[in-house]
Amino acid sequence: MTGTLAAIGAGSCSYRCRAWHRRIGGSAMEAIARQPEAATKIQLAMIISAALIEGAALFAIVVALIA
């Protein structure tokens, strides 16, 4: 039973991480289209945000598998 719940938790975390990455990427592309001169700053903010989301997702998956 615990393994099943861990798999559900890991899958749910993976799904949410993918959704947030898609949202960040889309928003960044819209922002760059509106202000091309700010592309470097927008890309940097996008990469930092994606890294933080990835770290939180990895932590959540590890917790789901340990529990």
C-alpha positions as CSV (number, residue, x, y, z in Angstrom):
1,M,0.0,0.0,0.0
2,T,2.8,2.4,0.9
3,G,4.5,1.8,-2.4
4,T,1.3,2.6,-4.3
5,L,0.9,5.9,-2.5
6,A,4.5,6.8,-3.1
7,A,4.1,6.1,-6.8
8,I,1.0,8.3,-6.9
9,G,2.8,11.0,-5.0
10,A,5.8,10.9,-7.3
11,G,3.6,10.9,-10.4
12,S,1.6,13.8,-9.1
13,C,4.7,15.8,-8.4
14,S,6.1,15.1,-11.8
15,Y,2.9,16.2,-13.5
16,R,2.7,19.5,-11.5
17,C,6.4,20.2,-12.2
18,R,5.7,19.7,-16.0
19,A,2.7,22.1,-15.8
20,W,4.7,24.8,-14.0
21,H,7.6,24.5,-16.5
22,R,5.2,24.9,-19.4
23,R,3.6,28.0,-17.7
24,I,7.0,29.6,-17.1
25,G,8.2,28.9,-20.7
26,G,5.0,30.3,-22.2
27,S,5.0,33.4,-20.1
28,A,8.7,34.0,-20.8
29,M,8.1,33.7,-24.6
30,E,5.2,36.2,-24.3
31,A,7.3,38.6,-22.3
32,I,10.2,38.4,-24.8
33,A,7.8,39.0,-27.7
34,R,6.5,42.1,-26.0
35,Q,10.0,43.4,-25.0
36,P,12.8,41.9,-27.1
37,E,15.4,44.2,-25.5
38,A,14.8,42.6,-22.1
39,A,15.3,39.0,-23.4
40,T,18.4,38.4,-21.4
41,K,16.9,39.4,-18.1
42,I,13.7,37.4,-18.8
43,Q,15.7,34.3,-19.8
44,L,17.8,34.5,-16.6
45,A,14.7,34.8,-14.4
46,M,13.1,31.9,-16.3
47,I,16.1,29.6,-15.8
48,I,16.3,30.5,-12.1
49,S,12.6,29.8,-11.6
50,A,12.8,26.5,-13.5
51,A,15.7,25.4,-11.4
52,L,13.8,26.2,-8.1
53,I,10.8,24.3,-9.4
54,E,13.0,21.4,-10.4
55,G,14.6,21.3,-7.0
56,A,11.3,21.4,-5.1
57,A,10.0,18.6,-7.4
58,L,13.0,16.4,-6.8
59,F,12.7,17.0,-3.0
60,A,9.0,16.1,-3.1
61,I,9.6,12.9,-5.1
62,V,12.3,11.8,-2.7
63,V,10.0,12.5,0.3
64,A,7.2,10.5,-1.5
65,L,9.5,7.6,-2.1
66,I,10.9,7.6,1.5
67,A,7.5,7.8,3.2
